[in-house]
Amino acid sequence: MVCDLHCRHCLRAGRKMTLRIERIQRGFRLSGEFRVGQLDQVKTEIEHCQSPVVLDLEELNLVDVEAVRFLNACETKGISVSHCSPYISEWMLRERSRPEARARKRKKRRGDSEGEHGEHR
């Protein structure tokens, strides 16, 4: 299964930005450019995959900050992120070490411990 996603804004502007999602053994290979507009599709593909999931990023050459945050969240959930380019790995590390990221993680842990009926603001 291969799915190509195109950014509508970029298509109108004459630039073609594509993310290719290819099913591989135990997960997916992401190729091309991964941006916020493709997050929902990647999340859906992951949800339909049996655990453990592996995201192979060897052919991924461009990401935005939301994609980096998503990849960090995947690792937190136990999803393996493999074959990252050095710039993506470094960006993920820097994003994890930001004070806002640590605060979000703490807040999420508190929310998870409140259970199903806890208040979330």
C-alpha positions, 0 to 999 in steps of 0.5 A, a space after each residue: 500500500 502506498 499513499 501520496 499526499 499533496 499539500 493543496 496550498 503548494 499545488 495552487 502555488 505551483 510547488 508539489 510537496 508530497 509525503 509518500 507513506 509505504 507499508 513495510 513489515 511492522 510499520 511504515 516508510 515515510 518519504 519526501 516532505 512531512 508537514 502538519 497537513 499530513 499528520 492526520 493521515 499518518 495517525 490514521 495509518 498508525 492506528 490501523 497497524 498492529 503493534 509494534 509500529 516502526 516508522 522508517 524515516 530514511 527517505 524523509 527529507 523535510 519536516 516541520 516543527 509539528 511533524 517533529 513534535 509528532 515524531 517525539 510523541 510517537 517515540 513516547 508512545 513506544 513507536 520506533 522511529 528509525 533511520 532518521 537523518 541527522 538534522 531530524 534527530 537533532 531537531 527532535 532532541 532539541 524539541 524534547 529539551 525545550 521547557 514547553 515540551 517538558 511542561 506539556 509532557 508533565 501536564 499530559 501525565 497528570 491528565 492520564 493519571 486523572 482517569 477517564 472522568 478527570 477534568 482537562 482544561 
